[in-house]
Amino acid sequence: MSTILQSIKGRTSKRYGDHLRATAPDTYQHYCIGAGDKKKFRFWQAGGGFDRNLWNAKAIHSSIKYIEANPVRGKLVDAPEKWRWSSAYTRLWNKGVVPDRVDVPILMR
């Protein structure tokens, strides 16, 4: 999995860096880290991230609620439903794709 992610992230970073360097040099510099001549374009957050397998609806809903709370933790809004790009917002208007029930198994091992 790490090889696949490295391939995807590496290509994406390279293409986006090239695009920014050509069209928005100031923004490109914003993404550069390091000192002096040794600056390096960094598009992705450092670290490997945290992957998890979600095997049932309860685990899926728990992760969704955690993610939906990010704009609240970041003090962008005071409720997840107020973040226009959130699934909480789309569920509020009956446009969501996640079922409401949390007791239905999604995948079987």
C-alpha positions as protocol buffer text, in pm:
chain_id: "A"
residue {
  index: 1
  type: MET
  ca { x: 0 y: 0 z: 0 }
}
residue {
  index: 2
  type: SER
  ca { x: 280 y: 243 z: 84 }
}
residue {
  index: 3
  type: THR
  ca { x: 431 y: 199 z: -264 }
}
residue {
  index: 4
  type: ILE
  ca { x: 98 y: 286 z: -426 }
}
residue {
  index: 5
  type: LEU
  ca { x: 52 y: 592 z: -205 }
}
residue {
  index: 6
  type: GLN
  ca { x: 409 y: 709 z: -269 }
}
residue {
  index: 7
  type: SER
  ca { x: 348 y: 680 z: -642 }
}
residue {
  index: 8
  type: ILE
  ca { x: 21 y: 874 z: -631 }
}
residue {
  index: 9
  type: LYS
  ca { x: 147 y: 1139 z: -390 }
}
residue {
  index: 10
  type: GLY
  ca { x: 480 y: 1181 z: -567 }
}
residue {
  index: 11
  type: ARG
  ca { x: 324 y: 1240 z: -907 }
}
residue {
  index: 12
  type: THR
  ca { x: 55 y: 1469 z: -767 }
}
residue {
  index: 13
  type: SER
  ca { x: 309 y: 1674 z: -575 }
}
residue {
  index: 14
  type: LYS
  ca { x: 542 y: 1705 z: -875 }
}
residue {
  index: 15
  type: ARG
  ca { x: 266 y: 1812 z: -1114 }
}
residue {
  index: 16
  type: TYR
  ca { x: 110 y: 2057 z: -870 }
}
residue {
  index: 17
  type: GLY
  ca { x: 453 y: 2200 z: -781 }
}
residue {
  index: 18
  type: ASP
  ca { x: 536 y: 2250 z: -1150 }
}
residue {
  index: 19
  type: HIS
  ca { x: 199 y: 2414 z: -1206 }
}
residue {
  index: 20
  type: LEU
  ca { x: 240 y: 2651 z: -909 }
}
residue {
  index: 21
  type: ARG
  ca { x: 598 y: 2739 z: -1001 }
}
residue {
  index: 22
  type: ALA
  ca { x: 476 y: 2843 z: -1348 }
}
residue {
  index: 23
  type: THR
  ca { x: 151 y: 3017 z: -1253 }
}
residue {
  index: 24
  type: ALA
  ca { x: 182 y: 3133 z: -892 }
}
residue {
  index: 25
  type: PRO
  ca { x: 544 y: 3154 z: -773 }
}
residue {
  index: 26
  type: ASP
  ca { x: 451 y: 3318 z: -440 }
}
residue {
  index: 27
  type: THR
  ca { x: 212 y: 3033 z: -360 }
}
residue {
  index: 28
  type: TYR
  ca { x: 479 y: 2784 z: -464 }
}
residue {
  index: 29
  type: GLN
  ca { x: 720 y: 2942 z: -215 }
}
residue {
  index: 30
  type: HIS
  ca { x: 456 y: 2910 z: 57 }
}
residue {
  index: 31
  type: TYR
  ca { x: 472 y: 2531 z: 17 }
}
residue {
  index: 32
  type: CYS
  ca { x: 853 y: 2519 z: 32 }
}
residue {
  index: 33
  type: ILE
  ca { x: 1031 y: 2412 z: 350 }
}
residue {
  index: 34
  type: GLY
  ca { x: 1393 y: 2424 z: 454 }
}
residue {
  index: 35
  type: ALA
  ca { x: 1653 y: 2699 z: 466 }
}
residue {
  index: 36
  type: GLY
  ca { x: 1860 y: 2882 z: 208 }
}
residue {
  index: 37
  type: ASP
  ca { x: 1916 y: 2706 z: -123 }
}
residue {
  index: 38
  type: LYS
  ca { x: 1798 y: 2372 z: 17 }
}
residue {
  index: 39
  type: LYS
  ca { x: 1427 y: 2452 z: 7 }
}
residue {
  index: 40
  type: LYS
  ca { x: 1199 y: 2169 z: -98 }
}
residue {
  index: 41
  type: PHE
  ca { x: 840 y: 2181 z: -223 }
}
residue {
  index: 42
  type: ARG
  ca { x: 615 y: 1999 z: 24 }
}
residue {
  index: 43
  type: PHE
  ca { x: 254 y: 1949 z: -83 }
}
residue {
  index: 44
  type: TRP
  ca { x: 161 y: 1665 z: 154 }
}
residue {
  index: 45
  type: GLN
  ca { x: 171 y: 1677 z: 531 }
}
residue {
  index: 46
  type: ALA
  ca { x: 475 y: 1499 z: 674 }
}
residue {
  index: 47
  type: GLY
  ca { x: 420 y: 1152 z: 816 }
}
residue {
  index: 48
  type: GLY
  ca { x: 244 y: 842 z: 703 }
}
residue {
  index: 49
  type: GLY
  ca { x: -104 y: 928 z: 822 }
}
residue {
  index: 50
  type: PHE
  ca { x: -333 y: 693 z: 1003 }
}
residue {
  index: 51
  type: ASP
  ca { x: -519 y: 424 z: 812 }
}
residue {
  index: 52
  type: ARG
  ca { x: -789 y: 207 z: 956 }
}
residue {
  index: 53
  type: ASN
  ca { x: -1023 y: -61 z: 831 }
}
residue {
  index: 54
  type: LEU
  ca { x: -1389 y: 17 z: 878 }
}
residue {
  index: 55
  type: TRP
  ca { x: -1578 y: -311 z: 897 }
}
residue {
  index: 56
  type: ASN
  ca { x: -1919 y: -209 z: 1024 }
}
residue {
  index: 57
  type: ALA
  ca { x: -2159 y: 82 z: 1016 }
}
residue {
  index: 58
  type: LYS
  ca { x: -2083 y: 182 z: 1376 }
}
residue {
  index: 59
  type: ALA
  ca { x: -1712 y: 226 z: 1299 }
}
residue {
  index: 60
  type: ILE
  ca { x: -1792 y: 410 z: 976 }
}
residue {
  index: 61
  type: HIS
  ca { x: -2029 y: 651 z: 1151 }
}
residue {
  index: 62
  type: SER
  ca { x: -1780 y: 711 z: 1432 }
}
residue {
  index: 63
  type: SER
  ca { x: -1513 y: 808 z: 1177 }
}
residue {
  index: 64
  type: ILE
  ca { x: -1757 y: 1026 z: 984 }
}
residue {
  index: 65
  type: LYS
  ca { x: -1856 y: 1213 z: 1301 }
}
residue {
  index: 66
  type: TYR
  ca { x: -1489 y: 1266 z: 1387 }
}
residue {
  index: 67
  type: ILE
  ca { x: -1415 y: 1405 z: 1039 }
}
residue {
  index: 68
  type: GLU
  ca { x: -1729 y: 1619 z: 1037 }
}
residue {
  index: 69
  type: ALA
  ca { x: -1616 y: 1780 z: 1364 }
}
residue {
  index: 70
  type: ASN
  ca { x: -1286 y: 1900 z: 1210 }
}
residue {
  index: 71
  type: PRO
  ca { x: -1423 y: 2243 z: 1105 }
}
residue {
  index: 72
  type: VAL
  ca { x: -1563 y: 2286 z: 1457 }
}
residue {
  index: 73
  type: ARG
  ca { x: -1228 y: 2196 z: 1616 }
}
residue {
  index: 74
  type: GLY
  ca { x: -1064 y: 2438 z: 1372 }
}
residue {
  index: 75
  type: LYS
  ca { x: -1306 y: 2710 z: 1486 }
}
residue {
  index: 76
  type: LEU
  ca { x: -1440 y: 2763 z: 1134 }
}
residue {
  index: 77
  type: VAL
  ca { x: -1801 y: 2697 z: 1240 }
}
residue {
  index: 78
  type: ASP
  ca { x: -1979 y: 2621 z: 1566 }
}
residue {
  index: 79
  type: ALA
  ca { x: -2158 y: 2308 z: 1440 }
}
residue {
  index: 80
  type: PRO
  ca { x: -2062 y: 2044 z: 1176 }
}
residue {
  index: 81
  type: GLU
  ca { x: -2387 y: 2107 z: 986 }
}
residue {
  index: 82
  type: LYS
  ca { x: -2282 y: 2467 z: 921 }
}
residue {
  index: 83
  type: TRP
  ca { x: -1976 y: 2367 z: 717 }
}
residue {
  index: 84
  type: ARG
  ca { x: -2114 y: 2376 z: 362 }
}
residue {
  index: 85
  type: TRP
  ca { x: -1870 y: 2113 z: 228 }
}
residue {
  index: 86
  type: SER
  ca { x: -1947 y: 1863 z: 502 }
}
residue {
  index: 87
  type: SER
  ca { x: -2151 y: 1545 z: 480 }
}
residue {
  index: 88
  type: ALA
  ca { x: -2325 y: 1673 z: 796 }
}
residue {
  index: 89
  type: TYR
  ca { x: -2449 y: 1969 z: 592 }
}
residue {
  index: 90
  type: THR
  ca { x: -2571 y: 1750 z: 307 }
}
residue {
  index: 91
  type: ARG
  ca { x: -2747 y: 1514 z: 549 }
}
residue {
  index: 92
  type: LEU
  ca { x: -2923 y: 1811 z: 706 }
}
residue {
  index: 93
  type: TRP
  ca { x: -3077 y: 1882 z: 365 }
}
residue {
  index: 94
  type: ASN
  ca { x: -3142 y: 1512 z: 284 }
}
residue {
  index: 95
  type: LYS
  ca { x: -2868 y: 1506 z: 22 }
}
residue {
  index: 96
  type: GLY
  ca { x: -2631 y: 1273 z: 206 }
}
residue {
  index: 97
  type: VAL
  ca { x: -2525 y: 931 z: 84 }
}
residue {
  index: 98
  type: VAL
  ca { x: -2454 y: 772 z: 424 }
}
residue {
  index: 99
  type: PRO
  ca { x: -2741 y: 570 z: 571 }
}
residue {
  index: 100
  type: ASP
  ca { x: -2874 y: 685 z: 908 }
}
residue {
  index: 101
  type: ARG
  ca { x: -2869 y: 343 z: 1078 }
}
residue {
  index: 102
  type: VAL
  ca { x: -2551 y: 252 z: 1263 }
}
residue {
  index: 103
  type: ASP
  ca { x: -2641 y: -106 z: 1354 }
}
residue {
  index: 104
  type: VAL
  ca { x: -2627 y: -255 z: 1001 }
}
residue {
  index: 105
  type: PRO
  ca { x: -2304 y: -440 z: 911 }
}
residue {
  index: 106
  type: ILE
  ca { x: -2143 y: -306 z: 595 }
}
residue {
  index: 107
  type: LEU
  ca { x: -1868 y: -561 z: 526 }
}
residue {
  index: 108
  type: MET
  ca { x: -1813 y: -912 z: 648 }
}
residue {
  index: 109
  type: ARG
  ca { x: -1461 y: -1035 z: 716 }
}
